[in-house]
């Protein structure tokens, strides 16, 4: 089906099931609901209710395959192209649908394709459709307090015990873990192998005895992130994702999907229409310095859009997300910084005190949240290393621990 006909049919379906937004996605008028939050700052029950609304909406989309447009019918999709998916995402953005949530995105856009890539036929049959439909939510259990940006240095251990594994360790910054039914877990199974080769991935039920999820309160007020403690957690080997020792490849695949925004409509935090509407409402668009800052934002976001289109063409040719997605991740976080700088200039002290004026104090959530994305999904420094070594072919950075057993590495 050509894209035009597909979108015409999709629009008819959307018209029957959901209302149009009062203004289009490219237009914001004074008085409209206004949020620039990068990370959720909802109360616990409100966040749970949002995830349930997303699940219900996704189930409705799944009746037509709109939840998995590029996936084959085997997994409930339509087998269409990224052009169809991008077009639908832009179209749906014009309607009053539930707001995004990171756990929903992680489940449907990161974990589902990772299980499809590395899972056994039984795992694919059991998980992929359920993940795409968000019938189950799955979080990432990757980062650790002692590993920092060097994910391969993680120290959580899994020890084989017959047909089971016993896991001990700690994870941190796990978005939505308090609401997830499952987790994609990366742990060390061979401490005598070099750090990249001793890791294994598992799918873990989050209600398994020994798993303790503790939310972390953010400075914006929310608690979407969590620490996760694993104490003598026993899981069967059939929940291993990929081969033993293949955990690093599994993790890189998931992170590649995380950094790939080629089929994503919208972005967390503030948008260009919100930026422009705020500047106009405060009568700042006549200031030449403000105008210059606004054009820096607009130009950057346009370049980012073109890069995402190019990445989508690569995906359409059948290639999975590669190290090129690190360029997109850098542009994405840099765009957030530019928006923060511009709106700090435009709004001024009203960022720090709620005067009740529309579209002023709300920008504080963006300014507070944007720095977090310079770390999420791999820090900016890690992305530049990936680009230098894997894209540009530059000599790798010196690594004294490259071929040493993990057990011998100083930590």
Rosetta blueprint (number, residue, H / E / L):
1 X L
2 X L
3 X H
4 X H
5 X H
6 X H
7 X H
8 X H
9 X H
10 X H
11 X H
12 X H
13 X H
14 X H
15 X H
16 X H
17 X H
18 X L
19 X L
20 X E
21 X L
22 X L
23 X L
24 X L
25 X L
26 X L
27 X L
28 X L
29 X L
30 X L
31 X L
32 X L
33 X L
34 X L
35 X L
36 X L
37 X L
38 X L
39 X L
40 X L
41 X L
42 X L
43 X L
44 X H
45 X H
46 X H
47 X H
48 X H
49 X H
50 X H
51 X H
52 X H
53 X H
54 X H
55 X H
56 X H
57 X H
58 X H
59 X H
60 X H
61 X H
62 X H
63 X L
64 X L
65 X L
66 X L
67 X L
68 X L
69 X L
70 X L
71 X L
72 X L
73 X H
74 X H
75 X H
76 X L
77 X L
78 X L
79 X L
80 X L
81 X L
82 X H
83 X H
84 X H
85 X H
86 X H
87 X H
88 X H
89 X H
90 X H
91 X H
92 X H
93 X L
94 X L
95 X E
96 X L
97 X L
98 X L
99 X L
100 X L
101 X L
102 X H
103 X H
104 X H
105 X H
106 X H
107 X H
108 X H
109 X H
110 X H
111 X H
112 X H
113 X H
114 X H
115 X H
116 X H
117 X H
118 X H
119 X L
120 X L
121 X H
122 X H
123 X H
124 X H
125 X H
126 X H
127 X H
128 X H
129 X H
130 X H
131 X H
132 X H
133 X L
134 X L
135 X L
136 X L
137 X L
138 X E
139 X E
140 X E
141 X E
142 X L
143 X L
144 X L
145 X L
146 X L
147 X L
148 X L
149 X L
150 X L
151 X H
152 X H
153 X H
154 X L
155 X L
156 X L
157 X E
158 X E
159 X E
160 X E
161 X E
162 X L
163 X L
164 X E
165 X E
166 X E
167 X E
168 X E
169 X E
170 X E
171 X E
172 X E
173 X L
174 X L
175 X L
176 X L
177 X L
178 X L
179 X L
180 X L
181 X L
182 X E
183 X E
184 X E
185 X E
186 X E
187 X E
188 X E
189 X L
190 X L
191 X L
192 X L
193 X L
194 X E
195 X L
196 X L
197 X L
198 X L
199 X E
200 X E
201 X E
202 X E
203 X E
204 X E
205 X E
206 X L
207 X L
208 X L
209 X L
210 X L
211 X E
212 X E
213 X E
214 X E
215 X E
216 X E
217 X L
218 X L
219 X L
220 X L
221 X L
222 X L
223 X L
224 X L
225 X E
226 X E
227 X E
228 X E
229 X E
230 X E
231 X E
232 X E
233 X E
234 X E
235 X E
236 X E
237 X H
238 X H
239 X H
240 X E
241 X E
242 X L
243 X L
244 X L
245 X L
246 X L
247 X H
248 X H
249 X H
250 X H
251 X H
252 X H
253 X H
254 X H
255 X H
256 X H
257 X H
258 X H
259 X H
260 X L
261 X L
262 X L
263 X L
264 X L
265 X L
266 X L
267 X L
268 X L
269 X L
270 X L
271 X L
272 X H
273 X H
274 X H
275 X H
276 X H
277 X H
278 X H
279 X H
280 X H
281 X H
282 X L
283 X L
284 X L
285 X L
286 X L
287 X L
288 X H
289 X H
290 X H
291 X H
292 X H
293 X H
294 X H
295 X H
296 X H
297 X H
298 X H
299 X H
300 X H
301 X H
302 X H
303 X H
304 X H
305 X H
306 X H
307 X H
308 X H
309 X H
310 X H
311 X H
312 X H
313 X H
314 X H
315 X H
316 X H
317 X L
318 X L
319 X L
320 X L
321 X L
322 X L
323 X L
324 X L
325 X H
326 X H
327 X H
328 X H
329 X H
330 X H
331 X H
332 X H
333 X H
334 X H
335 X H
336 X H
337 X H
338 X H
339 X H
340 X H
341 X H
342 X H
343 X H
344 X H
345 X H
346 X H
347 X H
348 X H
349 X H
350 X H
351 X H
352 X L
353 X L
354 X L
355 X L
356 X L
357 X L
358 X L
359 X L
360 X L
361 X L
362 X L
363 X H
364 X H
365 X H
366 X H
367 X H
368 X H
369 X H
370 X H
371 X H
372 X H
373 X H
374 X H
375 X L
376 X L
377 X L
378 X L
379 X L
380 X H
381 X H
382 X H
383 X H
384 X H
385 X H
386 X H
387 X H
388 X H
389 X H
390 X H
391 X H
392 X L
393 X L
394 X L
395 X L
396 X L
397 X L
398 X L
399 X L
400 X L
401 X L
402 X L
403 X L
404 X L
405 X E
406 X H
407 X H
408 X H
409 X L
410 X L
411 X L
